[in-house]
Amino acid sequence: MRWQGQKVGDVDAAALPGLEDRKSVLRTVTTPEFAGMTFHEVLSKSALNHVPGASRMPFAWTINPYRGCSHACTYCFARGTHEYLDLDGGADFDSQIVVKTNVVEVLERELRKGSWRHETVALGTNTDPYQRAEGRYKLMPGIIEALAASGTPISILTKGTLIRRDIPLLVRAAQRVPVDVQMSIAMYDDDLQKAIEPGAPSTQARLDAVKTLADAGFPSTVFLMPIMPHMTDSVEAIDTALRRIKDAGARRVIYGALHLRPGVKPWFMQWLERARPDLVSSYLGLYPGVSAEAPKGYRQWLAKRARPLLRMHGLDGRDEDDYPQRGSRIGQGRVGADGFRATGPSAPAPARPPAPSQPMLF
């Protein structure tokens, strides 16, 4: 595997005297409480990842404390990133989890630099920061504390109900910086959710987390993504989803159709052949060749179906296609990484929020 970049050249010149030799820090760990999973503990040279200027994302910086994700969502957009480590984007992505064990200390060092402009930092843009590994490594409290102490706005997108552990910390952070919390909840049929997101918390558990966050002063955005053609795009399915989201206390919904990028499509199609062979030809027609997005006509049809239901349920909703390019709004004042003004306990809600960003969890 390509771990050389994480070995820090065997010597860390910035380490305290006597701790320069870091060869023994890189290790592989298995434990009975995480059966079937392997954790690769690595040293990260950097914590803050700069988003390329040409990106459509309306935030400039991300942090990814983990690579790979035990939520095992068959459609996960990040699967292809595991191939860089000479691991596959299927079973390895679900079970071989890379943990940046020193991410907090590296982040603190980077935030102290005079060049840091305190722009919004987004978490959950590649793999989930509140996946099961977080229960073992507890990296997020240190990350949240470091960002808040430095005056850096925070945006978190997750499927993980473990975020409830950190609500008191997020409340304190929101007194100092804008804090946006977004929960990804795509499936509202329990059988389908268990089949397509086998390692993720249940839909109801995530809705309960949204309610707890709302009670703490964080009326979350829910990502109703991906909407699956022929599986979750009926009026009944969307209506049920929006009703449950509203009842949980969410304020906004961002919806969009399934993406199937090249590193994801083979694994998803294998699942579809096993679970819904009747839909294989339809999906090959919707996502031919290297096409990653559903056709524009389908996305327009979906918008016409979803928008009246959003209005009926009194939810502020946006299609993922409606987000802005990264511009001067982000990282200034109290605008969060999702393009909305922050809605933590210390921030007033806007009368008319701007369009949201595209998520990158999928």
LINCORZI-V543590 format. One record per residue. N is the residue number from 0. RES is the residue in one small letter. PSI is psi as a letter, one per 30 degrees, with the letter a starting at -180 (none if undefined). Layout:
# LINCORZI-V543590
N:RES:PSI
N:RES:PSI
This chain:
# LINCORZI-V543590
0:m:l
1:r:i
2:w:f
3:q:e
4:g:f
5:q:f
6:k:f
7:v:h
8:g:g
9:d:f
10:v:k
11:d:j
12:a:f
13:a:f
14:a:l
15:l:l
16:p:k
17:g:f
18:l:g
19:e:e
20:d:j
21:r:g
22:k:e
23:s:f
24:v:e
25:l:k
26:r:l
27:t:k
28:v:k
29:t:l
30:t:k
31:p:e
32:e:f
33:f:i
34:a:k
35:g:f
36:m:k
37:t:k
38:f:k
39:h:j
40:e:k
41:v:l
42:l:k
43:s:k
44:k:f
45:s:l
46:a:e
47:l:k
48:n:k
49:h:k
50:v:k
51:p:k
52:g:f
53:a:f
54:s:l
55:r:f
56:m:k
57:p:g
58:f:l
59:a:f
60:w:k
61:t:l
62:i:k
63:n:j
64:p:f
65:y:l
66:r:k
67:g:l
68:c:k
69:s:f
70:h:f
71:a:h
72:c:k
73:t:f
74:y:g
75:c:k
76:f:f
77:a:f
78:r:e
79:g:f
80:t:f
81:h:f
82:e:f
83:y:f
84:l:g
85:d:g
86:l:l
87:d:l
88:g:g
89:g:c
90:a:e
91:d:e
92:f:e
93:d:f
94:s:f
95:q:j
96:i:k
97:v:k
98:v:k
99:k:i
100:t:f
101:n:g
102:v:e
103:v:e
104:e:e
105:v:e
106:l:e
107:e:e
108:r:e
109:e:e
110:l:f
111:r:f
112:k:k
113:g:f
114:s:f
115:w:k
116:r:g
117:h:h
118:e:l
119:t:k
120:v:k
121:a:k
122:l:k
123:g:g
124:t:f
125:n:d
126:t:l
127:d:k
128:p:f
129:y:h
130:q:l
131:r:e
132:a:f
133:e:f
134:g:f
135:r:e
136:y:f
137:k:h
138:l:f
139:m:e
140:p:e
141:g:e
142:i:e
143:i:e
144:e:e
145:a:e
146:l:e
147:a:e
148:a:f
149:s:f
150:g:g
151:t:k
152:p:k
153:i:k
154:s:k
155:i:k
156:l:k
157:t:l
158:k:f
159:g:k
160:t:f
161:l:f
162:i:f
163:r:e
164:r:e
165:d:g
166:i:e
167:p:e
168:l:e
169:l:e
170:v:e
171:r:e
172:a:e
173:a:f
174:q:f
175:r:e
176:v:l
177:p:k
178:v:j
179:d:k
180:v:k
181:q:k
182:m:k
183:s:j
184:i:j
185:a:e
186:m:k
187:y:g
188:d:j
189:d:e
190:d:e
191:l:e
192:q:e
193:k:e
194:a:e
195:i:f
196:e:i
197:p:f
198:g:g
199:a:l
200:p:l
201:s:l
202:t:e
203:q:e
204:a:e
205:r:e
206:l:e
207:d:e
208:a:e
209:v:e
210:k:e
211:t:e
212:l:e
213:a:e
214:d:f
215:a:f
216:g:g
217:f:i
218:p:j
219:s:l
220:t:k
221:v:k
222:f:j
223:l:i
224:m:k
225:p:k
226:i:k
227:m:j
228:p:k
229:h:g
230:m:e
231:t:g
232:d:g
233:s:l
234:v:e
235:e:e
236:a:e
237:i:e
238:d:e
239:t:e
240:a:e
241:l:e
242:r:e
243:r:e
244:i:e
245:k:e
246:d:f
247:a:f
248:g:g
249:a:l
250:r:e
251:r:l
252:v:k
253:i:k
254:y:l
255:g:l
256:a:l
257:l:k
258:h:k
259:l:i
260:r:l
261:p:e
262:g:f
263:v:e
264:k:e
265:p:e
266:w:e
267:f:e
268:m:e
269:q:e
270:w:e
271:l:e
272:e:e
273:r:e
274:a:e
275:r:i
276:p:f
277:d:f
278:l:f
279:v:e
280:s:e
281:s:e
282:y:e
283:l:e
284:g:e
285:l:e
286:y:i
287:p:k
288:g:b
289:v:g
290:s:k
291:a:e
292:e:l
293:a:l
294:p:l
295:k:e
296:g:e
297:y:e
298:r:e
299:q:e
300:w:e
301:l:e
302:a:e
303:k:f
304:r:e
305:a:e
306:r:e
307:p:e
308:l:e
309:l:e
310:r:e
311:m:e
312:h:g
313:g:h
314:l:k
315:d:k
316:g:k
317:r:k
318:d:k
319:e:f
320:d:f
321:d:g
322:y:l
323:p:l
324:q:l
325:r:k
326:g:a
327:s:f
328:r:e
329:i:k
330:g:g
331:q:k
332:g:b
333:r:h
334:v:k
335:g:l
336:a:f
337:d:g
338:g:f
339:f:l
340:r:k
341:a:k
342:t:h
343:g:l
344:p:f
345:s:g
346:a:k
347:p:k
348:a:k
349:p:l
350:a:e
351:r:j
352:p:k
353:p:l
354:a:l
355:p:l
356:s:l
357:q:k
358:p:l
359:m:g
360:l:f
361:f:none
